[in-house]
Amino acid sequence: MITHITDRAGHDYRYAMDPTKIKNELGWCPLENFDTGIRKTVQWYLDNQQWVNNVLSGDYKNWLIKNYNNR
């Protein structure tokens, strides 16, 4: 059951992080930007096909049951 509502006043249409404050106050800045981060993320999934296949097949659920069911 879905109820559609109008957007709240001031509701963000997109969410983005701005590291300016942490850079100014702590001198920290991110090592990755979106472009380098997304490339590394996609490459990780391409390099870890067995992990992806286990997730897609549902095999990970068996591992969770085996290792966490009796906790």
Secondary structure per residue as TSV (DSSP state, phi and psi in degrees):
chain	resnum	aa	ss	phi	psi
A	1	M	-	360.0	118.7
A	2	I	-	-117.8	131.8
A	3	T	-	-115.6	116.0
A	4	H	-	-82.8	136.5
A	5	I	-	-128.3	161.2
A	6	T	-	-75.1	153.6
A	7	D	-	-61.6	146.2
A	8	R	-	-69.3	147.8
A	9	A	T	-60.3	130.5
A	10	G	T	81.6	1.8
A	11	H	-	-65.7	133.0
A	12	D	-	-69.8	137.6
A	13	Y	S	-86.6	-18.9
A	14	R	S	-148.4	157.8
A	15	Y	-	-117.8	132.8
A	16	A	-	-145.0	146.8
A	17	M	-	-93.2	142.7
A	18	D	-	-122.5	106.0
A	19	P	T	-81.4	13.6
A	20	T	H	-58.0	-46.9
A	21	K	H	-63.0	-46.3
A	22	I	H	-68.2	-31.9
A	23	K	H	-66.6	-45.9
A	24	N	H	-66.7	-40.8
A	25	E	H	-87.4	-31.3
A	26	L	H	-120.0	-8.3
A	27	G	-	76.4	13.6
A	28	W	-	-92.7	141.2
A	29	C	-	-140.9	148.5
A	30	P	-	-66.2	147.8
A	31	L	S	-81.3	-20.9
A	32	E	-	-119.5	147.8
A	33	N	-	-107.1	-179.3
A	34	F	H	-59.2	-45.6
A	35	D	H	-61.1	-48.0
A	36	T	H	-71.1	-35.8
A	37	G	H	-65.6	-44.2
A	38	I	H	-68.5	-36.0
A	39	R	H	-62.6	-45.0
A	40	K	H	-65.8	-38.2
A	41	T	H	-64.7	-48.2
A	42	V	H	-61.8	-42.3
A	43	Q	H	-62.9	-37.6
A	44	W	H	-60.5	-46.0
A	45	Y	H	-63.8	-38.7
A	46	L	H	-66.2	-36.3
A	47	D	H	-78.7	-14.0
A	48	N	T	-123.7	52.0
A	49	Q	H	-61.4	-34.8
A	50	Q	H	-63.4	-41.7
A	51	W	H	-61.7	-45.6
A	52	V	H	-60.8	-45.8
A	53	N	H	-62.8	-37.6
A	54	N	H	-64.4	-38.8
A	55	V	H	-68.2	-47.2
A	56	L	H	-64.9	-33.2
A	57	S	H	-80.3	-18.5
A	58	G	T	91.6	0.1
A	59	D	H	-57.8	-29.8
A	60	Y	H	-61.6	-27.6
A	61	K	H	-63.5	-37.6
A	62	N	H	-63.3	-40.3
A	63	W	H	-64.4	-42.9
A	64	L	H	-61.1	-44.3
A	65	I	H	-62.5	-45.7
A	66	K	H	-61.8	-40.5
A	67	N	H	-96.9	-18.4
A	68	Y	H	-127.6	-7.5
A	69	N	T	-63.9	-33.7
A	70	N	T	-99.7	22.1
A	71	R	-	-95.9	360.0
